[in-house]
Amino acid sequence: MSNLSDVIRILPPMKSGSELLSALEVLPEYDVAICDADAPVRLMALSDLYRVYVPNQMSLEIYSKLYLALMRSLQKKGTKLAVQQQNQNFKAIMQQEYSGIMGGSDSFTIIGASGIGKSSAISRAITLVTENRIIEVDSPYTKIIPCICVQCPFDSSVKGLLLEILRKVDEVDVV
């Protein structure tokens, strides 16, 4: 990748219809010989059930929302406002006088009853959307982490959430 304006082209193409359903679906291989295996081996094979994922309408909507939000976010990377914000952030890091610039964000909420598969749907969608975990650009040199997943801290503190975000960014950067 050579230019920040070309960063959108690195995303995998958006899937839809039956192609999306089959890409989201996870069905582990079934070995018929497991029926004749010893009890401990059969019990260990049961853990494959946790890998099964059958997408539903919610999964398709979450994938679409995540893909489009990421696309909009990446489109903003090369804009004048984004460059100004990057320069102001650099000044702040260098402890120089700076004026903050508010950036826009694309966000949405996923709400539903406990246990319906929201987290699993998000995880599968992120896996499809971000085939390349980190996007690297040469001009100007930039690393873009398309998605990070963090859990709200037990005490719901803003400081704890920000620390968790930084921890996840550092974790991705090491990989």
C-alpha positions as CSV (number, residue, x, y, z in Angstrom):
1,M,0.0,0.0,0.0
2,S,1.6,3.2,-1.0
3,N,-0.9,6.0,-0.5
4,L,-3.4,6.9,2.2
5,S,-6.1,7.7,-0.4
6,D,-5.9,4.1,-1.7
7,V,-6.5,2.6,1.7
8,I,-10.1,1.6,0.9
9,R,-8.9,-0.8,-1.8
10,I,-7.2,-3.0,0.7
11,L,-10.6,-4.1,2.3
12,P,-12.0,-7.3,1.0
13,P,-15.1,-6.8,-1.2
14,M,-18.4,-6.6,0.6
15,K,-20.2,-9.9,0.5
16,S,-24.0,-10.3,0.3
17,G,-26.7,-13.0,-0.1
18,S,-25.7,-16.6,-0.1
19,E,-22.0,-15.7,-0.4
20,L,-22.2,-13.9,2.9
21,L,-24.2,-16.6,4.6
22,S,-21.7,-19.3,3.6
23,A,-18.7,-17.0,4.6
24,L,-20.3,-16.4,8.1
25,E,-21.2,-20.0,8.7
26,V,-18.9,-22.2,10.7
27,L,-19.5,-26.0,10.6
28,P,-16.6,-28.1,11.9
29,E,-15.8,-31.4,10.2
30,Y,-17.7,-34.4,11.6
31,D,-15.7,-37.6,11.9
32,V,-17.9,-40.7,11.9
33,A,-15.2,-42.7,13.6
34,I,-15.7,-40.7,16.8
35,C,-18.7,-42.8,17.6
36,D,-16.4,-45.8,18.2
37,A,-13.8,-43.9,20.2
38,D,-13.2,-44.0,23.9
39,A,-15.4,-41.8,26.2
40,P,-12.7,-39.2,26.9
41,V,-12.0,-38.8,23.1
42,R,-15.8,-38.4,22.5
43,L,-16.1,-35.8,25.3
44,M,-13.2,-33.8,23.9
45,A,-14.8,-33.9,20.5
46,L,-17.9,-32.3,22.0
47,S,-15.9,-29.1,22.3
48,D,-16.2,-28.7,18.5
49,L,-19.9,-27.8,19.1
50,Y,-18.7,-24.4,20.5
51,R,-17.2,-23.6,17.1
52,V,-20.5,-24.1,15.3
53,Y,-22.0,-20.8,14.0
54,V,-25.1,-20.6,11.9
55,P,-25.8,-17.0,10.8
56,N,-29.2,-15.4,11.1
57,Q,-30.7,-12.0,10.0
58,M,-29.0,-10.2,12.9
59,S,-25.6,-11.5,11.7
60,L,-26.2,-10.2,8.2
61,E,-27.2,-6.7,9.5
62,I,-24.2,-6.5,11.9
63,Y,-21.8,-7.5,9.1
64,S,-23.3,-4.8,6.8
65,K,-23.2,-2.1,9.5
66,L,-19.6,-2.9,10.5
67,Y,-18.4,-3.0,6.8
68,L,-20.0,0.3,5.9
69,A,-18.9,2.0,9.1
70,L,-15.3,0.9,8.5
71,M,-15.5,2.0,4.8
72,R,-16.8,5.5,5.9
73,S,-14.0,5.8,8.5
74,L,-11.3,4.8,6.0
75,Q,-12.7,7.3,3.5
76,K,-12.1,10.1,6.0
77,K,-8.4,9.2,6.6
78,G,-6.9,11.3,3.7
79,T,-9.1,14.3,4.2
80,K,-7.8,17.8,5.1
81,L,-9.5,17.6,8.5
82,A,-7.9,14.3,9.3
83,V,-4.4,15.6,8.4
84,Q,-5.0,18.7,10.5
85,Q,-6.1,16.5,13.4
86,Q,-3.0,14.3,13.0
87,N,-0.7,17.4,13.1
88,Q,-2.4,18.7,16.2
89,N,-2.1,15.3,17.9
90,F,1.6,15.3,17.0
91,K,2.0,18.7,18.6
92,A,0.3,17.4,21.7
93,I,2.6,14.4,21.9
94,M,5.6,16.7,21.5
95,Q,4.2,18.9,24.3
96,Q,3.9,21.9,22.1
97,E,1.0,24.3,22.1
98,Y,-1.9,22.9,20.1
99,S,-5.6,23.3,19.6
100,G,-7.7,20.3,19.6
101,I,-9.8,19.4,16.6
102,M,-13.0,17.5,17.0
103,G,-13.3,14.6,14.6
104,G,-16.6,13.0,13.5
105,S,-17.3,9.4,14.1
106,D,-19.6,6.8,12.7
107,S,-21.2,4.7,15.3
108,F,-24.2,2.5,16.0
109,T,-25.6,0.5,18.8
110,I,-26.3,-3.2,18.9
111,I,-28.9,-4.0,21.5
112,G,-30.7,-7.2,22.3
113,A,-31.6,-9.7,24.9
114,S,-28.8,-11.6,26.6
115,G,-27.7,-14.8,24.9
116,I,-29.1,-14.2,21.4
117,G,-25.6,-14.2,19.8
118,K,-24.7,-10.5,19.5
119,S,-21.0,-11.0,20.5
120,S,-20.7,-14.1,18.2
121,A,-22.2,-12.2,15.3
122,I,-19.8,-9.2,15.9
123,S,-16.8,-11.5,16.1
124,R,-17.7,-13.4,12.9
125,A,-18.4,-10.1,11.1
126,I,-15.1,-8.6,12.2
127,T,-13.2,-11.7,11.0
128,L,-14.7,-11.3,7.6
129,V,-14.4,-7.5,7.3
130,T,-10.8,-7.3,8.5
131,E,-9.0,-10.1,6.7
132,N,-5.8,-8.0,7.1
133,R,-5.5,-7.2,10.8
134,I,-3.4,-4.1,10.4
135,I,-3.4,-1.9,7.3
136,E,0.0,-0.3,6.7
137,V,0.4,2.8,4.5
138,D,3.7,4.0,3.1
139,S,2.9,7.7,2.3
140,P,2.5,9.0,5.0
141,Y,3.6,6.0,7.0
142,T,0.6,5.0,9.0
143,K,-0.7,1.9,10.7
144,I,-4.4,1.5,10.8
145,I,-6.1,-1.0,13.1
146,P,-9.5,-1.5,11.5
147,C,-11.3,-2.9,14.5
148,I,-10.5,-3.5,18.2
149,C,-12.9,-5.2,20.6
150,V,-12.9,-4.2,24.2
151,Q,-15.2,-5.0,27.1
152,C,-16.6,-2.4,29.4
153,P,-14.7,-2.6,32.7
154,F,-16.5,-4.0,35.7
155,D,-16.8,-0.6,37.4
156,S,-17.8,1.2,34.1
157,S,-15.1,3.8,34.6
158,V,-14.0,5.9,31.6
159,K,-10.4,5.6,32.7
160,G,-10.6,1.8,32.8
161,L,-12.2,1.8,29.3
162,L,-9.5,4.0,27.9
163,L,-6.7,1.9,29.5
164,E,-8.4,-1.3,28.0
165,I,-8.4,0.4,24.5
166,L,-4.7,1.3,24.9
167,R,-3.9,-2.2,26.0
168,K,-5.7,-3.7,23.0
169,V,-3.9,-1.4,20.6
170,D,-0.5,-2.3,22.2
171,E,-1.5,-6.0,21.9
172,V,-2.3,-5.7,18.2
173,D,0.9,-3.7,17.5
174,V,3.0,-6.5,19.0
175,V,1.5,-9.2,16.8
